[in-house]
């Protein structure tokens, strides 16, 4: 199953509105890509362990049924809208990686 992993690195001066992210951005992603083979969206908030800060504020895992479906979504008409919405919840530039499950 192909997955887009979106990582929001912790950095000086970073802001992240988790409420907006959970209530607005992720539902936007789901609504726009559900017709493109989207199979799931999972969001993870970084948490401090043993006094150390996590390297990422948040991580999203966005899964699709096929690599073709993923390609159609990220190259489709809604990518610009989804990308533009990032500024509404963070000033961090996300890092994206496309991966395939091996197990």
C-alpha positions in Angstrom: 0.0 0.0 0.0 1.6 3.3 -1.0 1.7 6.0 1.6 2.6 9.7 1.7 4.4 10.5 4.9 4.2 14.2 5.7 6.7 15.3 8.5 6.6 18.7 10.2 10.0 19.2 11.7 10.5 20.9 15.0 12.5 24.1 14.6 13.0 27.4 16.3 10.0 29.7 16.0 7.8 26.9 14.7 4.0 27.2 15.2 1.5 24.5 14.7 -2.3 24.7 15.3 -3.2 21.1 16.1 -6.9 21.9 16.4 -7.1 23.4 12.9 -5.0 20.6 11.6 -7.3 17.9 13.0 -10.7 19.7 12.5 -10.1 21.4 9.1 -7.0 20.3 7.2 -7.2 16.6 7.5 -10.9 16.5 6.6 -10.1 18.6 3.6 -7.5 16.1 2.5 -10.0 13.3 3.0 -12.8 15.0 1.1 -10.6 16.0 -1.8 -8.8 12.6 -2.2 -11.5 10.1 -1.2 -12.3 9.7 -4.9 -8.7 9.0 -5.8 -8.2 5.7 -3.9 -7.5 7.2 -0.5 -7.7 4.4 2.0 -6.8 6.2 5.2 -5.3 9.2 7.0 -3.6 9.0 10.3 -2.1 12.0 12.2 0.5 11.7 14.9 1.5 14.4 17.4 5.2 14.3 18.5 5.5 14.0 22.3 8.4 14.6 24.6 9.9 11.5 26.3 12.5 11.6 29.1 12.7 15.4 28.8 13.8 15.5 25.2 11.8 17.1 22.5 10.6 15.1 19.5 12.2 15.9 16.2 8.8 16.3 14.5 5.8 18.4 15.7 3.5 16.1 13.7 3.5 13.3 11.2 0.7 12.4 8.8 0.3 9.0 7.0 -1.9 9.2 4.0 -2.5 5.9 2.3 -3.8 4.9 -1.1 -4.9 1.7 -2.7 -2.4 1.9 -5.6 0.6 3.9 -6.6 -1.5 5.1 -9.6 -4.1 6.4 -7.3 -1.6 8.3 -5.2 -0.1 9.8 -8.3 -3.5 10.9 -9.6 -4.2 12.6 -6.2 -0.9 14.5 -5.9 -0.9 15.5 -9.5 -4.7 16.3 -9.6 -6.6 19.5 -9.3 -6.9 19.5 -5.5 -3.2 19.5 -4.6 -2.9 23.3 -4.9 -5.8 23.8 -2.5 -4.4 21.3 0.0 -0.9 22.8 -0.2 -2.2 26.3 0.2 -4.1 25.3 3.4 -0.8 24.4 5.2 -0.2 28.1 5.9 -3.4 28.1 8.0 -2.0 25.8 10.7 1.8 26.0 10.6 4.8 28.1 9.5 6.9 24.9 9.0 7.7 23.6 5.6 6.7 19.9 5.6 9.0 17.2 4.4 7.2 14.6 2.2 8.1 11.0 1.4 6.3 8.4 -0.7 6.8 4.9 0.5 5.5 1.4 -0.2 4.8 -1.2 2.6 7.2 -4.1 2.5 5.5 -6.2 5.1 
